[in-house]
Amino acid sequence: MAYEQKDGQGSLFKNDKAGVDSRPDYKGSCTIGGTQYWLSAWIKDGDKGKWMSLSAQPKDERREPAKSQRRDDDNPIPF
């Protein structure tokens, strides 16, 4: 039987960052109000000790490609 995520629950798993500091330390998903989200977490160190910074993105949200990944024909010259 496959694991089924219940509403209000989620999971995070350690991410192999492979030397890139901007990548999250943990990645996973959660379901809130019937909507599924991708979760990302970074371990931070502050004045009061270690803490986690979190980000949540809806799974159905499509990301705009980074400028460096766009092809020239994506933005044709208007003449």
N, C-alpha and C positions, 0 to 999 in steps of 0.2 A: 504494500500500500504506500503510495507516494505521500510525502509530507504536504499538507495543505495549510497555508498560512491563514490564521484567523484574523478577523478585524481587530485592529489595535495592537497587533504583534509584528515583530520583525526580527531580522537576524543580521549580524555583522560578522565578517570573516577577515582575517589578517590578509593584507595585500602585499605581494612582493613588489616593492617599489623599484627595484633594480637601479638604485642610484639617482632617481629623479625625485627631488624633494617636493615638487608641486603635486605629485600624485598622492591620493589619500592613503593613510596607514591602514584603514579598514574600509571594506566595501560590502554592500548587502542590499536588502530590500525590506519594505514593510508595507502593510495595508492599513489605511486609515479612512474610515467612512466609505468603504468599498472601493477606494481608489488605490492602486498600487504605485509605490514610489521606489526609486533607486536611492539608497543611502550612501553617503561618503563621510568618513570621519578622519580627522587629523589630530594627533596627539600634540598638545602645546605645553609649554613650560612657562609659567607666569610667577608673579610675586607670591601667590598663595599656593603654589605647587603645580602639579601636572593636571591638565584638564583636556577634554575633547571638544573640538570644534566640529559641528555637524552641518551637512547640506543634504537637502531632499529635493529630488526632481521627479515629477510625474513620469511614469514609464512611457506613456503615450506621447509625451512632448518630444517633438523632433528638434534637434539642435541644428542651428545654422552652421555650415562648414567654416572652419577658420579661414581667414583671408589667404593664408599661405597655401591652403588646400584647394582653393577655387581655381578653376581653369579659366583661360582667357575668354572662351566662348560662353561662360556663365553670365558675363556682363558685356553684351555686344555693344559696339559703338553705335549711337543712334542715328547714323546717316548712311 
